[in-house]
Amino acid sequence: MEKLDVRGKMCPLPLFYVKRKMSEMKPGEELEVIADDITAKETIPKWSKIHDQEIVSFENKGDFFRIVVRRK
């Protein structure tokens, strides 16, 4: 599983990094995103749904959250 830590980055940067990383991945591969920007909490899942990527899990971890996205 690929990992992407974008804590400390404000939107639109977290989404930009997710999009770039996902474009490099093969179908079935997963990306673990760790972020703390409240806007990214909404934009990453919305982008994933629009672009037919699967949200495998979403966890709040206190000061940050963790999203796992699977490339389709």
Wavefront OBJ file of the C-alpha trace (Angstrom):
o trace
v 0.000 0.000 0.000
v 1.288 3.433 -0.961
v 1.261 6.094 1.760
v 0.787 9.829 1.429
v 1.141 12.115 4.445
v -0.201 15.581 3.663
v -0.552 16.852 7.224
v 0.139 20.566 7.437
v -0.945 21.167 3.843
v -4.078 23.170 3.104
v -6.537 22.464 0.282
v -6.269 22.265 -2.601
v -2.795 20.733 -2.035
v -3.908 17.472 -0.344
v -6.308 16.722 -3.198
v -3.664 17.675 -5.786
v -1.189 15.200 -4.247
v -3.830 12.459 -4.058
v -4.798 12.944 -7.711
v -1.161 12.888 -8.824
v -0.340 9.760 -6.805
v -3.488 7.908 -7.928
v -2.632 8.601 -11.582
v 0.653 6.714 -11.064
v -1.020 3.676 -9.497
v -2.411 0.526 -11.120
v -6.005 -0.696 -10.719
v -6.469 -2.511 -7.413
v -3.644 -0.670 -5.640
v -4.473 1.295 -2.504
v -3.348 4.681 -1.246
v -3.341 5.541 2.445
v -3.812 9.291 2.895
v -3.104 10.968 6.230
v -4.314 14.562 6.419
v -5.396 17.177 8.902
v -7.078 19.809 6.704
v -10.816 19.770 7.382
v -11.602 20.603 3.751
v -9.675 17.550 2.525
v -11.949 15.418 4.693
v -14.727 16.261 2.228
v -12.903 16.863 -1.063
v -10.949 13.602 -1.210
v -14.047 11.357 -0.805
v -16.046 13.543 -3.241
v -13.260 13.415 -5.835
v -12.974 9.647 -5.340
v -16.690 9.130 -5.967
v -16.731 11.358 -9.068
v -13.702 9.564 -10.534
v -14.954 6.069 -9.644
v -12.283 5.334 -7.038
v -13.251 3.288 -3.978
v -12.987 4.575 -0.412
v -11.905 1.459 1.487
v -11.837 3.088 4.924
v -12.109 6.446 6.654
v -10.958 6.944 10.240
v -10.821 9.982 12.478
v -7.645 9.847 14.557
v -8.089 12.935 16.735
v -5.912 15.664 15.223
v -5.856 14.008 11.802
v -7.753 11.507 9.694
v -6.826 8.515 7.563
v -8.452 7.614 4.241
v -7.639 4.521 2.190
v -8.536 4.836 -1.496
v -8.417 1.929 -3.961
v -7.778 2.658 -7.621
v -10.332 1.023 -9.919
l 1 2 3 4 5 6 7 8 9 10 11 12 13 14 15 16 17 18 19 20 21 22 23 24 25 26 27 28 29 30 31 32 33 34 35 36 37 38 39 40 41 42 43 44 45 46 47 48 49 50 51 52 53 54 55 56 57 58 59 60 61 62 63 64 65 66 67 68 69 70 71 72
